[in-house]
């Protein structure tokens, strides 16, 4: 660690005093000496007063991430302490009955900013959201091996410009084995007593979004005897939960044939006959128009879109796109039925998201009442000083009075 302090401006001092863990690049950080990703630096105010120890990531918008408010060394002892604290939180607070896939380390929420570790059965998946962790990855991997003895540890790399990818090939291998033995191409994991097939090597994501576990469990309690429409169904995890919960019909719509095939495979993995349900490959808005023309009706409609997706010439973004889908979906929903809208877009806060849903309801001429508003489960903790950490919004609304 450099002995000289790295001064930050008054606005950043105020953010640090409020407990925020990010240093955003500005005119003050541009005057910093040249450094390398992963270097530990001591942040100071302009008078040289020590403020925090941070991990440097020069050239990025988030130019440093706070590791602690005291002078620290990033060594084996610190990694062990932070990991042990993270594991303890899951043991004490996460509801993991019949579940083998969940988050073990949630970056800023567990004092390891920019680093996540997910458990998939006997395997671990590490993701780095900053190059600052790259030099320390061997140490993290070694400590994880010693503490948990997994079969293998993978890293899933994150392309810099995910949003600009016209189409991501699901066959592309973004996962790399760091230690241990390789996992099968399709690894079976448990969630809420259900089986799901995940891929630790292929694709940008594994095929199961762990932060929706509690919301899928909630859905299972609501669907008995109901007709369910799942828009942006991805690999069908919500659809499987609905079918397992006793829904009479589950219709899954997604633009990707590959994801739809994986959704059918997830049905089969749970001895649920996919032929008793519907799978539609296509743009969700176009599918809603066609289903409306056919006079189809549902008791529960779920929309959990990616924060950004491109399908041919149709672009969907959560900011602005949600209201359009809500407006198109509401005519297919029975009075007294539920529309469940979910977003993982970090930059859209809860109040703005509810305004999006409101716009869709007004456009459709429908009355909607929010009966529940959920976020991510206990294995995705975030500091109370870090609003960006509360990214998941899951609104359950009833149509009509």
DOTOR-938056 format. One line per 10 residues: number of its first residue (from 1); their letters; for each residue x, y, z of C-alpha. Coordinates in Angstrom, 2 decimals. Layout:
% residues N
NUM = A = X Y Z  ...
% end
This chain:
% residues 401
1 = XXXXXXXXXX = 0.00 0.00 0.00  1.20 3.46 -0.88  2.07 5.45 2.26  1.06 8.75 0.67  -2.65 9.51 0.97  -4.94 9.66 -2.04  -6.98 12.85 -1.52  -10.67 13.05 -2.43  -12.88 16.10 -2.87  -15.42 17.45 -0.36
11 = XXXXXXXXXX = -18.39 15.73 -2.05  -16.65 12.34 -1.82  -15.67 13.05 1.80  -19.35 13.61 2.56  -20.33 10.36 0.75  -17.67 8.44 2.71  -18.89 9.94 5.99  -22.40 8.76 5.04  -20.95 5.27 4.62  -21.08 4.90 0.83
21 = XXXXXXXXXX = -18.48 2.35 -0.41  -17.81 3.76 -3.92  -15.43 6.48 -5.04  -16.70 7.91 -8.34  -14.05 9.36 -10.65  -14.01 13.18 -10.68  -11.62 16.11 -11.09  -9.94 15.23 -7.74  -9.27 11.56 -8.56  -7.86 12.59 -11.97
31 = XXXXXXXXXX = -4.95 14.16 -10.06  -4.09 10.89 -8.30  -0.73 9.29 -9.07  -0.77 6.41 -11.53  -1.64 3.13 -9.86  -2.54 -0.43 -10.79  -5.81 -2.34 -10.42  -6.03 -4.04 -7.04  -3.61 -1.69 -5.30  -4.63 -0.80 -1.75
41 = XXXXXXXXXX = -4.78 2.95 -1.19  -5.43 5.20 1.81  -8.11 7.79 1.07  -7.69 11.18 2.76  -9.36 14.57 2.70  -7.47 17.61 1.38  -5.94 18.15 4.84  -4.42 14.66 4.80  -6.89 13.18 7.36  -7.26 9.43 6.87
51 = XXXXXXXXXX = -10.75 8.34 5.78  -10.68 4.74 4.51  -8.70 1.94 2.88  -9.85 1.23 -0.67  -9.15 -1.02 -3.66  -8.02 0.96 -6.69  -9.41 0.45 -10.20  -7.84 3.26 -12.25  -9.57 4.41 -15.42  -13.01 3.17 -14.35
61 = XXXXXXXXXX = -16.05 5.25 -13.33  -15.94 3.60 -9.89  -12.26 4.35 -9.42  -11.98 2.82 -5.92  -14.08 0.68 -3.54  -13.88 0.97 0.22  -12.57 -2.12 2.01  -12.77 -0.61 5.50  -12.84 2.60 7.51  -9.57 1.66 9.18
71 = XXXXXXXXXX = -6.05 0.96 7.88  -6.08 -2.59 6.47  -4.01 -5.14 4.63  -5.69 -7.39 2.08  -4.19 -10.66 3.27  -5.28 -14.21 4.09  -6.51 -13.21 7.56  -8.79 -10.47 6.27  -10.24 -12.69 3.48  -10.88 -15.49 6.01
81 = XXXXXXXXXX = -12.61 -13.09 8.42  -14.85 -11.55 5.76  -15.77 -14.96 4.31  -16.49 -16.44 7.75  -18.78 -13.49 8.53  -20.60 -13.95 5.19  -21.11 -17.68 5.77  -22.40 -17.02 9.30  -25.03 -14.58 8.00  -26.39 -17.26 5.61
91 = XXXXXXXXXX = -26.43 -19.89 8.36  -28.34 -17.62 10.73  -30.68 -15.67 8.45  -31.15 -17.19 4.98  -34.07 -19.60 4.55  -32.35 -22.36 2.57  -34.59 -25.39 3.12  -34.17 -27.87 0.27  -31.89 -25.37 -1.52  -28.33 -25.95 -2.73
101 = XXXXXXXXXX = -28.00 -22.85 -4.96  -27.62 -19.46 -3.28  -25.26 -16.50 -2.85  -22.43 -16.97 -0.36  -20.76 -13.55 -0.75  -22.62 -10.46 -1.95  -19.88 -7.92 -2.66  -20.43 -4.65 -0.73  -23.01 -6.40 1.48  -20.31 -8.71 2.85
111 = XXXXXXXXXX = -17.37 -6.31 2.97  -15.78 -7.57 -0.27  -16.88 -4.83 -2.68  -17.02 -5.85 -6.33  -16.75 -9.61 -5.63  -19.53 -12.19 -5.48  -19.45 -15.93 -4.74  -22.41 -18.18 -5.52  -22.88 -21.77 -4.48  -24.26 -24.26 -7.01
121 = XXXXXXXXXX = -24.39 -27.61 -5.23  -20.83 -28.75 -4.64  -19.41 -25.99 -6.89  -18.66 -22.31 -6.35  -18.94 -19.50 -8.89  -16.87 -16.32 -8.42  -17.63 -13.12 -10.33  -15.51 -9.98 -10.39  -17.29 -6.68 -11.00  -14.01 -4.78 -10.91
131 = XXXXXXXXXX = -10.49 -5.51 -12.17  -9.29 -4.56 -8.66  -9.92 -8.16 -7.53  -7.96 -9.80 -10.35  -4.55 -9.74 -8.54  -6.21 -11.10 -5.37  -8.25 -13.86 -7.05  -5.67 -16.63 -6.37  -5.78 -15.80 -2.63  -9.60 -15.73 -2.58
141 = XXXXXXXXXX = -9.75 -19.04 -4.47  -7.27 -20.68 -2.09  -9.14 -19.54 1.04  -12.48 -20.69 -0.41  -10.97 -24.12 -1.09  -9.60 -24.38 2.45  -12.83 -23.24 4.14  -15.45 -25.09 2.03  -13.68 -27.91 0.12  -15.91 -27.57 -2.99
151 = XXXXXXXXXX = -15.57 -29.99 -5.92  -14.54 -27.04 -8.07  -14.43 -23.23 -8.26  -15.39 -21.37 -11.43  -15.11 -17.77 -12.50  -17.79 -16.38 -14.84  -16.27 -13.47 -16.72  -18.39 -10.41 -17.46  -18.00 -8.76 -20.89  -17.39 -5.02 -20.60
161 = XXXXXXXXXX = -20.26 -4.08 -22.91  -22.95 -6.69 -22.21  -25.68 -4.25 -23.15  -24.23 -3.62 -26.59  -24.19 -7.29 -27.54  -26.74 -7.76 -30.30  -27.09 -11.41 -29.35  -25.10 -13.41 -26.86  -24.32 -16.92 -27.98  -25.37 -19.27 -25.21
171 = XXXXXXXXXX = -22.79 -21.74 -26.46  -19.94 -19.29 -25.80  -17.94 -20.26 -22.74  -17.73 -17.40 -20.26  -17.02 -19.72 -17.32  -13.50 -20.88 -16.45  -12.47 -23.53 -13.93  -10.07 -21.98 -11.40  -9.60 -24.98 -9.10  -10.84 -28.52 -8.57
181 = XXXXXXXXXX = -12.63 -30.80 -11.04  -14.93 -29.74 -13.87  -18.70 -29.75 -13.42  -20.99 -31.49 -15.93  -22.28 -29.29 -18.79  -25.69 -29.33 -17.12  -25.38 -29.43 -13.35  -28.53 -30.17 -11.31  -29.09 -27.96 -8.26  -32.01 -27.68 -5.80
191 = XXXXXXXXXX = -34.10 -24.62 -5.00  -37.17 -24.74 -2.76  -37.30 -28.50 -3.29  -37.25 -28.22 -7.09  -34.48 -29.27 -9.49  -32.89 -26.86 -11.96  -30.21 -27.40 -14.61  -27.43 -24.83 -14.64  -24.34 -24.29 -16.77  -21.19 -23.07 -15.05
201 = XXXXXXXXXX = -19.23 -22.69 -18.30  -21.59 -21.81 -21.12  -23.43 -18.52 -21.51  -23.31 -15.16 -19.74  -25.47 -16.50 -16.90  -25.84 -19.94 -15.37  -29.54 -20.30 -16.17  -30.90 -19.65 -12.66  -31.15 -16.21 -11.07  -30.59 -16.91 -7.39
211 = XXXXXXXXXX = -31.95 -13.58 -6.14  -35.52 -14.60 -7.09  -35.59 -17.74 -4.89  -37.89 -16.31 -2.19  -40.16 -14.76 -4.83  -40.52 -18.12 -6.59  -41.39 -19.69 -3.24  -44.02 -16.97 -2.75  -45.45 -17.64 -6.23  -45.82 -21.35 -5.46
221 = XXXXXXXXXX = -48.26 -20.46 -2.64  -50.49 -18.40 -4.96  -50.97 -20.49 -8.11  -53.06 -23.59 -7.23  -55.82 -23.99 -9.82  -54.74 -20.81 -11.67  -53.73 -20.05 -15.25  -50.28 -18.41 -15.27  -48.54 -16.40 -18.01  -44.78 -15.96 -17.60
231 = XXXXXXXXXX = -43.32 -13.26 -19.88  -39.55 -13.08 -20.50  -39.51 -16.63 -19.13  -35.75 -17.22 -19.68  -35.06 -20.86 -18.66  -38.47 -21.19 -17.00  -37.64 -21.15 -13.27  -40.81 -19.18 -12.40  -42.79 -21.40 -14.80  -41.54 -24.57 -13.08
241 = XXXXXXXXXX = -42.41 -23.08 -9.67  -45.93 -22.26 -10.93  -46.50 -25.73 -12.41  -45.14 -27.41 -9.27  -47.41 -25.19 -7.16  -50.51 -26.55 -8.91  -51.19 -24.09 -11.77  -53.56 -25.67 -14.31  -51.79 -23.99 -17.26  -48.44 -22.23 -17.48
251 = XXXXXXXXXX = -47.65 -20.29 -20.67  -43.97 -19.33 -21.00  -42.93 -16.67 -23.54  -39.31 -15.89 -24.42  -37.53 -14.62 -27.52  -34.81 -17.31 -27.32  -35.38 -20.85 -28.67  -32.34 -22.03 -26.66  -33.76 -20.71 -23.38  -37.16 -22.22 -24.21
261 = XXXXXXXXXX = -35.54 -25.63 -24.76  -33.87 -25.28 -21.37  -37.22 -24.35 -19.81  -38.74 -27.58 -21.16  -35.75 -29.49 -19.75  -36.34 -27.89 -16.32  -40.00 -29.05 -16.45  -38.86 -32.59 -17.26  -36.25 -32.51 -14.47  -39.15 -32.09 -12.02
271 = XXXXXXXXXX = -41.36 -34.77 -13.62  -43.66 -32.02 -14.91  -44.91 -32.82 -18.41  -44.03 -29.83 -20.63  -46.71 -30.92 -23.12  -49.40 -29.99 -20.59  -48.20 -26.39 -20.73  -47.42 -23.82 -23.45  -44.06 -22.52 -24.65  -44.01 -19.61 -27.08
281 = XXXXXXXXXX = -40.82 -18.40 -28.76  -41.17 -14.77 -29.74  -41.22 -11.11 -28.77  -43.36 -10.66 -25.64  -45.30 -7.63 -26.88  -46.13 -9.33 -30.19  -47.14 -12.50 -28.30  -49.49 -10.48 -26.04  -51.21 -8.94 -29.05  -51.69 -12.38 -30.64
291 = XXXXXXXXXX = -52.92 -13.99 -27.40  -55.37 -11.11 -26.93  -56.66 -11.67 -30.47  -57.20 -15.33 -29.60  -59.20 -14.35 -26.50  -56.79 -15.96 -24.00  -57.18 -15.05 -20.34  -54.99 -15.58 -17.27  -55.31 -15.37 -13.49  -51.65 -14.45 -12.87
301 = XXXXXXXXXX = -49.28 -12.67 -15.26  -45.60 -12.37 -14.37  -43.09 -10.15 -16.15  -39.44 -10.35 -15.13  -37.53 -8.89 -18.08  -33.76 -8.53 -18.35  -32.66 -4.94 -17.64  -31.76 -4.73 -21.33  -32.41 -7.09 -24.21  -32.25 -6.98 -27.96
311 = XXXXXXXXXX = -34.30 -9.29 -30.12  -33.97 -8.58 -33.79  -35.22 -5.02 -34.27  -37.14 -4.90 -30.99  -35.37 -3.40 -28.00  -36.58 -3.69 -24.43  -35.27 -1.56 -21.60  -36.69 -1.60 -18.08  -36.69 2.19 -18.03  -39.68 2.91 -20.24
321 = XXXXXXXXXX = -40.40 -0.64 -21.38  -42.21 -1.89 -18.29  -45.25 0.39 -18.73  -45.70 -0.79 -22.32  -45.69 -4.48 -21.32  -48.00 -3.87 -18.33  -50.45 -2.01 -20.60  -50.39 -4.83 -23.17  -50.72 -7.58 -20.52  -53.61 -6.17 -18.44
331 = XXXXXXXXXX = -56.39 -6.87 -21.00  -55.46 -10.59 -20.76  -55.75 -10.58 -16.95  -59.01 -11.51 -15.23  -60.51 -9.00 -12.77  -59.16 -9.90 -9.34  -56.12 -11.50 -10.97  -52.51 -10.71 -10.14  -49.94 -8.95 -12.27  -46.43 -9.42 -10.87
341 = XXXXXXXXXX = -43.80 -7.04 -12.24  -40.12 -7.47 -11.43  -36.96 -5.53 -12.29  -33.30 -5.99 -11.40  -32.28 -2.64 -12.89  -30.04 -0.96 -10.31  -30.62 2.56 -11.62  -34.42 2.43 -11.30  -35.52 2.94 -7.70  -38.73 1.59 -6.16
351 = XXXXXXXXXX = -40.70 4.86 -6.47  -39.82 5.25 -10.17  -40.59 1.60 -10.83  -44.07 1.94 -9.32  -44.59 4.99 -11.57  -43.77 2.75 -14.56  -46.40 0.23 -13.46  -48.85 3.11 -12.87  -48.29 4.41 -16.42  -49.07 0.95 -17.81
361 = XXXXXXXXXX = -52.24 0.63 -15.69  -53.51 4.09 -16.76  -52.76 3.33 -20.39  -54.81 0.10 -20.14  -57.59 1.82 -18.20  -57.15 -0.62 -15.31  -57.16 -0.13 -11.55  -54.18 -1.80 -9.84  -53.52 -2.21 -6.11  -50.12 -3.22 -4.77
371 = XXXXXXXXXX = -50.52 -5.99 -2.17  -46.82 -6.84 -1.73  -43.46 -5.38 -2.62  -40.48 -7.71 -2.28  -36.77 -7.43 -2.86  -33.87 -9.85 -2.78  -33.51 -12.56 -0.09  -31.21 -12.58 2.96  -28.25 -14.06 1.06  -28.15 -10.80 -0.98
381 = XXXXXXXXXX = -27.54 -8.33 1.90  -26.58 -4.71 1.28  -25.35 -1.94 3.58  -28.06 0.49 4.65  -25.65 3.21 3.45  -25.61 1.75 -0.09  -28.97 2.22 -1.87  -27.57 0.71 -5.08  -27.43 -2.60 -3.24  -31.25 -2.79 -3.05
391 = XXXXXXXXXX = -31.69 -3.37 -6.77  -34.42 -6.06 -6.99  -38.04 -4.87 -7.13  -40.92 -7.40 -7.21  -44.38 -5.83 -7.10  -47.50 -8.01 -6.72  -50.61 -6.12 -7.85  -54.32 -6.98 -7.96  -56.39 -5.87 -10.95  -59.68 -4.11 -10.21
401 = X = -61.48 -3.09 -7.03
% end
